């Protein structure tokens, strides 16, 4: 017969398995928004990390814009066209 070990998680990790509303600044409104994103516990936030950043700069003149270029994480311009 197979015996299953009854292993509990370390006490240190219990805090990340608490409800998201236990974080400071998360009230009922924000909790509802997070719940719609399937973020119910603090640990679920670890899987919702940003993967992309959009840099929006204000330009005085439309001629200063770069068309079909993107800015990478090192602030280098990369051409997205095959011209």
NORCOR-V372773 format. One line per field, one symbol per residue. phi: phi as a letter, one per 40 degrees, with the letter a starting at -180 (. if undefined). psi: psi as a letter, one per 40 degrees, with the letter a starting at -180 (. if undefined). A space follows every 50 residues. Layout:
phi: ???
psi: ???
This chain:
phi: .cbcccbcccdcccccccccccccgbbccccccccccgbbbdcccccbcc babbcbbcbcbccccbcgbbbcccfbcbccccc
psi: hhhhhghiiiddeddeeiideeihehadddddddddefgdidddddegih eihhhhihhdhdeeihhfiihaeefhhhheif.
